[in-house]
Amino acid sequence: MRSISVRVIGAVALAIMLPFAATACGGGGGGNKIVIGTKFDQPGLALKKPDGTMSGFDVDVAKYVARQLGYNEDQIEWKESPSGQRETLIQHNQVKYIVATYSITDARKEKVDFAGPYLITGQSLLVRADNTDITGPESLQNNKKLCSVTGSTPAQRIKNKYPGVQLQQYDTYSACVEALKNGAIDAVTTDEVILAGYAAQSPGAFKIVGKPFSEERYGIGLKKGDTDLRTKINDAITKMVQDGSWKAAFDKNLGPAGIPAPTPPAVDK
């Protein structure tokens, strides 16, 4: 009787422990999930389609990294991460990492860590296709209404460098683009790759003007101090570049907007 009891107790204990072991495992099957933050409204970069699926260059980078961490695509839970909420989402453990046109800055590095960069772009301007009097940031000083997103690097740069501009800040770039389409504002400013995605989505409606007037280094945001995860993500980005997946993702998602794939940046080890 005693030996049977021991076997029964052992079996019960094993049954109790198995779910915990499966949950703790980094990337196996079963119910394991990884929550990844990204934008939901940026065509060409990160767009949530009506059927709920995600598409874009940032999405493909996020998926590739997840695979290297041991997660299949069906184990990814996407979390919308507007510009002004990204640090909070990371600090409160609501996401594992964020891939969301997230410029690496010293101020942000005080709150979160970054892997990468995985892309370098620059701030530019989007206007209506029939506009002729906006040619760059200097021409915005003449009572022009400019839209950018709350908490974004481009919005802060306009405040610092062009204080005379009438800057209006919305929650999302898609709201800015809609206001531009309706004539409520005169121009939208953010990074060129973001603007190109919107321009490609509405052929003939908009155009990008002037030359980029900044350098934005996109990184993958993660919990401050998580050096192990940062190293793994950096290794994944490096592998994505080396095996051709990075260029293929760029060409697929941003090529239609007329932007040739740039030279991938070296990650900051």
C-alpha positions as CSV (number, residue, x, y, z in Angstrom):
1,M,0.0,0.0,0.0
2,R,2.8,2.4,0.9
3,S,4.5,2.1,-2.5
4,I,1.2,2.7,-4.3
5,S,0.7,5.9,-2.2
6,V,4.1,7.2,-3.1
7,R,3.5,6.5,-6.8
8,V,0.1,8.3,-6.6
9,I,1.5,11.3,-4.8
10,G,4.4,11.5,-7.3
11,A,2.0,11.4,-10.2
12,V,-0.2,14.1,-8.7
13,A,2.8,16.3,-8.0
14,L,4.0,15.8,-11.5
15,A,0.6,16.7,-12.9
16,I,0.6,19.9,-10.8
17,M,4.1,20.9,-11.8
18,L,3.8,20.3,-15.6
19,P,1.6,23.4,-16.4
20,F,4.0,25.6,-14.4
21,A,7.0,24.1,-16.2
22,A,5.4,24.7,-19.6
23,T,4.5,28.3,-18.7
24,A,8.0,29.0,-17.5
25,C,9.6,27.6,-20.6
26,G,10.8,30.3,-22.9
27,G,9.2,29.4,-26.2
28,G,7.7,25.9,-26.5
29,G,4.2,25.0,-27.6
30,G,1.0,24.9,-25.6
31,G,-0.4,28.1,-24.1
32,N,2.8,30.1,-24.1
33,K,2.4,33.6,-25.4
34,I,4.6,36.6,-26.0
35,V,3.2,40.1,-25.9
36,I,4.8,42.4,-28.5
37,G,4.0,46.1,-28.7
38,T,3.7,47.9,-32.1
39,K,1.6,50.6,-33.8
40,F,-1.7,49.5,-35.4
41,D,-2.2,52.4,-37.8
42,Q,1.0,52.8,-39.9
43,P,0.7,51.3,-43.4
44,G,4.0,49.8,-44.6
45,L,5.3,49.6,-41.0
46,A,2.7,48.2,-38.6
47,L,-1.0,48.1,-39.7
48,K,-3.8,46.1,-38.1
49,K,-6.0,44.9,-41.0
50,P,-9.8,44.5,-40.8
51,D,-9.4,40.8,-40.3
52,G,-7.2,41.3,-37.3
53,T,-3.9,40.3,-38.9
54,M,-0.9,42.5,-38.8
55,S,1.4,43.6,-41.6
56,G,4.4,45.9,-42.2
57,F,8.2,46.1,-41.8
58,D,8.1,46.6,-38.0
59,V,5.7,43.6,-37.8
60,D,8.0,41.4,-39.8
61,V,11.0,42.5,-37.7
62,A,9.0,41.7,-34.5
63,K,8.0,38.3,-35.8
64,Y,11.5,37.4,-36.8
65,V,12.8,38.3,-33.4
66,A,10.0,36.3,-31.7
67,R,11.0,33.2,-33.8
68,Q,14.6,33.5,-32.7
69,L,13.3,33.6,-29.1
70,G,11.4,30.4,-29.6
71,Y,7.9,31.7,-30.3
72,N,5.7,30.8,-33.3
73,E,3.6,33.4,-35.0
74,D,0.4,32.0,-33.4
75,Q,2.0,32.6,-30.0
76,I,2.3,36.3,-30.5
77,E,-0.2,38.7,-28.8
78,W,0.0,42.2,-30.4
79,K,-0.4,45.2,-28.0
80,E,-1.1,48.6,-29.5
81,S,1.7,51.0,-28.5
82,P,1.0,54.6,-29.2
83,S,4.1,56.9,-29.1
84,G,3.2,58.5,-25.8
85,Q,2.6,55.2,-24.0
86,R,5.6,53.1,-25.0
87,E,7.8,53.6,-21.9
88,T,4.8,53.0,-19.6
89,L,3.9,49.7,-21.4
90,I,7.5,48.4,-21.0
91,Q,8.0,49.6,-17.4
92,H,4.7,48.0,-16.3
93,N,5.5,44.6,-18.0
94,Q,2.6,44.8,-20.4
95,V,4.8,43.9,-23.3
96,K,8.0,41.9,-23.7
97,Y,9.4,44.3,-26.2
98,I,8.2,47.1,-28.6
99,V,8.9,47.4,-32.3
100,A,7.1,50.7,-33.2
101,T,9.2,53.2,-35.1
102,Y,10.8,53.8,-31.7
103,S,13.7,56.3,-32.0
104,I,16.6,55.7,-29.7
105,T,17.2,58.8,-27.6
106,D,19.1,59.6,-24.4
107,A,16.0,60.6,-22.6
108,R,14.2,57.3,-23.4
109,K,17.3,55.3,-22.5
110,E,16.9,56.6,-18.9
111,K,13.6,54.7,-18.7
112,V,14.0,51.7,-21.0
113,D,16.7,49.8,-22.9
114,F,17.0,49.4,-26.6
115,A,18.3,46.7,-28.9
116,G,19.3,47.7,-32.4
117,P,19.1,50.0,-34.3
118,Y,17.4,48.0,-37.0
119,L,16.6,51.0,-39.3
120,I,17.8,54.6,-39.8
121,T,15.5,57.2,-41.3
122,G,14.9,60.9,-41.0
123,Q,12.1,63.4,-40.2
124,S,10.3,64.8,-43.2
125,L,7.0,66.6,-44.2
126,L,3.9,65.3,-45.9
127,V,1.6,67.8,-47.6
128,R,-1.4,67.6,-50.0
129,A,-0.4,66.9,-53.6
130,D,-1.5,70.3,-54.8
131,N,0.5,72.3,-52.2
132,T,3.1,74.6,-53.6
133,D,4.2,76.8,-50.7
134,I,5.6,74.3,-48.2
135,T,9.0,73.1,-49.2
136,G,10.7,72.3,-45.9
137,P,10.4,73.1,-42.2
138,E,11.5,76.8,-42.6
139,S,8.4,77.4,-44.8
140,L,6.1,76.3,-41.9
141,Q,6.7,79.5,-40.0
142,N,4.1,81.5,-42.0
143,N,1.0,80.6,-40.0
144,K,1.0,77.0,-41.2
145,K,-0.6,74.3,-39.1
146,L,1.6,71.3,-38.6
147,C,0.5,68.0,-37.1
148,S,2.5,65.4,-35.2
149,V,2.0,62.8,-32.5
150,T,2.0,63.4,-28.7
151,G,5.2,62.0,-27.1
152,S,7.0,61.6,-30.4
153,T,10.6,62.6,-31.2
154,P,9.4,64.6,-34.3
155,A,7.0,66.6,-32.3
156,Q,9.7,67.5,-29.7
157,R,12.1,68.5,-32.5
158,I,9.6,70.9,-34.0
159,K,9.1,72.5,-30.5
160,N,12.8,72.9,-30.0
161,K,14.0,74.0,-33.4
162,Y,10.9,75.7,-34.9
163,P,9.0,77.3,-32.0
164,G,7.1,79.6,-34.3
165,V,5.2,76.8,-36.0
166,Q,1.6,76.1,-35.0
167,L,2.1,72.5,-33.8
168,Q,-1.0,70.4,-33.2
169,Q,-0.5,67.1,-31.5
170,Y,-2.8,64.1,-32.0
171,D,-2.7,60.6,-30.6
172,T,-1.9,58.9,-33.9
173,Y,-0.4,59.7,-37.2
174,S,-3.5,58.3,-39.0
175,A,-5.5,61.1,-37.3
176,C,-2.9,63.6,-38.5
177,V,-3.2,62.3,-42.1
178,E,-7.0,62.4,-41.9
179,A,-6.8,66.1,-40.8
180,L,-4.4,66.8,-43.6
181,K,-6.8,65.2,-46.1
182,N,-9.7,67.3,-44.7
183,G,-7.7,70.6,-44.8
184,A,-7.7,71.0,-41.1
185,I,-3.9,71.2,-41.0
186,D,-1.3,72.0,-43.7
187,A,1.3,69.4,-43.1
188,V,2.2,66.2,-41.2
189,T,5.7,65.6,-39.8
190,T,7.3,62.4,-38.8
191,D,9.9,60.0,-40.2
192,E,10.1,59.6,-43.9
193,V,9.3,55.9,-44.0
194,I,6.1,56.5,-42.0
195,L,5.0,59.3,-44.3
196,A,5.8,57.2,-47.4
197,G,3.5,54.4,-46.1
198,Y,0.6,56.9,-45.9
199,A,1.4,58.4,-49.3
200,A,1.4,55.0,-50.9
201,Q,-1.9,54.2,-49.3
202,S,-3.6,57.1,-51.0
203,P,-2.0,57.4,-54.4
204,G,-2.1,61.0,-55.8
205,A,-3.4,62.6,-52.6
206,F,-0.1,63.5,-50.8
207,K,3.5,64.1,-51.5
208,I,6.7,64.3,-49.4
209,V,8.6,67.6,-49.6
210,G,12.1,68.7,-48.8
211,K,15.0,66.7,-47.5
212,P,15.0,64.8,-44.2
213,F,16.1,67.1,-41.4
214,S,17.1,64.6,-38.8
215,E,18.5,61.2,-38.2
216,E,16.2,58.7,-36.5
217,R,17.7,55.4,-35.3
218,Y,14.9,52.9,-34.7
219,G,15.4,50.5,-31.9
220,I,13.5,47.7,-30.1
221,G,12.4,48.9,-26.7
222,L,12.6,46.5,-23.7
223,K,12.8,46.5,-19.9
224,K,15.7,48.5,-18.5
225,G,18.5,46.2,-17.2
226,D,17.4,43.1,-19.2
227,T,20.8,42.5,-20.8
228,D,20.1,38.9,-21.6
229,L,17.0,39.8,-23.7
230,R,18.8,42.7,-25.3
231,T,21.7,40.5,-26.4
232,K,19.2,37.9,-27.9
233,I,17.3,40.6,-29.8
234,N,20.6,42.1,-31.1
235,D,21.7,38.7,-32.3
236,A,18.3,38.2,-34.0
237,I,18.5,41.5,-35.8
238,T,22.0,40.7,-37.0
239,K,20.9,37.3,-38.3
240,M,17.9,38.8,-40.0
241,V,20.2,41.1,-41.9
242,Q,22.7,38.4,-42.8
243,D,20.2,35.9,-44.1
244,G,18.5,38.4,-46.4
245,S,15.2,38.5,-44.5
246,W,15.7,42.2,-43.5
247,K,16.0,43.4,-47.1
248,A,13.2,41.1,-48.2
249,A,10.9,42.6,-45.5
250,F,11.8,46.2,-46.4
251,D,11.3,45.6,-50.2
252,K,7.9,43.9,-49.6
253,N,6.5,46.5,-47.2
254,L,8.1,49.9,-48.2
255,G,9.3,49.2,-51.7
256,P,5.8,50.1,-53.2
257,A,6.2,53.6,-51.6
258,G,9.2,54.2,-53.8
259,I,11.8,53.9,-51.1
260,P,14.8,51.8,-51.9
261,A,16.1,49.6,-49.1
262,P,19.0,51.4,-47.3
263,T,22.1,49.8,-45.9
264,P,21.1,48.1,-42.6
265,P,22.7,49.8,-39.6
266,A,25.1,47.9,-37.3
267,V,23.6,47.1,-34.0
268,D,24.9,48.7,-30.8
269,K,26.4,45.7,-28.9
